[in-house]
Amino acid sequence: MRLTTAQALVRFLANQYSERDGVEQRLIPGCFGIFGHGNVAGVGQALLQAAETGEADLPYYLARNEQGMVHAAAAYAKTRDRLAAFACTASTGPGSTNMITGAALATTNRLPVLLLPSDMFATRGPDPVLQQLEDTRGGDVTVNDAFRPVSKYFDRVTRPEQLVPAALAAMRVLTDPAETGAVTLCLPQDVQAEAYDWPEEFFRRRVWSIGRPVPEPAALDRAVALLRTARKPLIVAGGGAVYSQATEQLRAFAEATGIPVADTHAGKGAVQWDHPCAVGGLGSTGTAAANALAAEADVVLGIGTRYSDFTTASHTVFGNPDVAFVNLNVARLDAVKHSAVPLIADARAGLEALSGKLGGWQVDEAYRTRTWLLAEDWKRTTDACFAGEQSTGRLPAQTEILGALNDLVDDRDVVINAAGSMPGDLQMLWRARDPKAYNVEYAYSCMGYEVAAGLGTKLAAPDREVFVLVGDGSYLMMAQEIVTMISERLKVIVVLVQNHGFASIGSLSESLGSQRFGTQYRYRGSEGRLDGGVLPVDLAANAASLGADVLTASTVDGFRSAVEKAKASTRTTVVHVETDLYGPNPPGSGWWDVPVSEVSELDSTRRAREDYAAAKRGQRHYL
């Protein structure tokens, strides 16, 4: 069959499927893209031809920002438990390199996305072309080489026939739960348009089965033996518990053993917030309940977690000098962290195996009672934060807005966030009852993820209400995909929280002795600093100009009313609300290692350095 390289790729992608537990679905259900020189006459022509002739089913979605479309693809994959992945095509040069941040986010979060950046001429006939980097070290270097460190698989297709092994390798990595992430196939613009006689076999329907690896028997015995010695065990539920759809098995295991369950951002909702064993988020922005139990834990069972520094409070949260770890994870990299007894297996299969081996073992009743009392005490703290009992400003505290929203969402509604002060508040306070109802991207914590992720999540779960929580800082960085929501007639509710600055970094700056320097949106003042009056930026008007319906609120009651109206609407709606930049914030019980200047002329910095040195003494390696 004679086709161009781009036409062959489109036809190939349309025939790829994933399968787990006997359920098949499209592996590549669509393609985001922005056309320019490099892909408009290659991949763009191929997608048009596929739509016009029906020779391949690969729907195209016009995005507004290349980084944003990769974020949307990552959110799509996350919502679909990594069983499906969008492709993203971009033009040569800046169009392609705009995707690099998205690639880093996807790989850091272990989320499959397929990136198709256009590249320079393989023939080098018209070199240097528009937007080409000329590198004196080598003629084969292009800007797309910057994708290599942030991709789990990278290839450059410089001849049409190279597409066959490259495309198959790409699908292998996209469907590998231990090795997945951004997969990059660079496509030189001349090769995209070059014709080749392709083998028919290349286009057959392929089903990529995603298995459930079981624990090696000896490793399972070692893990069970260690767990049986525990008197104060703790489970850390990460994203792997959700992606493997092991939430029922996790709840049953916790109920049978009585082991309390703390969660990471990616694992929130794996156990319902009001379950008797649930103690909430762990670590730097964790609950007092989870962190208190972690400080005493003698055995920690990590399930599908990568143990980021926020989860471990920069290696300070697990305080027992004799603490030991069992890590159930499909990825060996994570399974062996903290000198753990590794259980390299699927989370569901591993939990089923542990349940069978542990038999009737369970914690003492006194430990169950302590878990329940700590969780109940934190519930009262959360209620107080949601009620704004410590609020003193004329504007509502962010925690009050979150409390109102938590009351208004249904169990299956999805809340999305990524950066700023909200992730900390959400990990401490948000009450999730569904494993797909909480999408806070905190592996890369990328400002600008939120709105784009709302697009991808809604495409992946059209039957769920999607709430995007975004601060003014992230909104100003990337809100363009609101236009895509409008063009696709998708309904997303964007809660735009405006406090005229970077609340999270401002608070961190103050705690580290840097006095909130450069973190507020202000005119330049008389002393040359950005400390003048508030800027006359109207983000509500901006959202309306992008095509969204806009509702504004200045009180908690007004916010509740606006959200109810947004829920009743069928269109994308932005609810704009102003909050107090200075909080108050929920009471913290964890630490985060952010080095403070060792010498300084500022008293505030010297005091912060003393506090930092004291906290640093609690840091350790778990050996």
Secondary structure, DSSP 8 states (H G I E B T S, - for coil): -EEEHHHHHHHHHTTEEEEETTEEEESS--EEE---TTTTTTHHHHHHHHHHH-S----EEE-S-HHHHHHHHHHHHHHTTTS---EEEE-TTHHHHTTHHHHHHHHHTT--EEEEEEE--SS-TT-S-TT----TT-TT--GGGGGGGG-SEEEE--SGGGHHHHHHHHHHHHT-TTT-SEEEEEEEHHHHT-EEE--GGGGS-EEEE-------HHHHHHHHHHHHT-SSEEEEE-HHHHHTT-HHHHHHHHHHH---EEE-TTTTTSS-TTSTTEEEE-STT--HHHHHHHHH-SEEEEES----TTTTTTTTS---TT-EEEEEESSHHHHTGGG-EEEES-HHHHHHHHHHHHTT----HHHHHHHHHHHHHHHHHHHHHHHTTT--SSS--HHHHHHHHHHHS-TT-EEEE-SSSHHHHHHHH----STTSEEE--SS--TTHHHHHHHHHHHH-TTS-EEEEEEHHHHHH--THHHHHHHTT---EEEEEE-SB-HHHHHHHHHTTSTTTT-B-B---TTSSS-SSB----HHHHHHHTT-EEEEESSHHHHHHHHHHHHH-SS-EEEEEE--TT---------------SS-S-HHHHHHHHHHHHHHTT-----
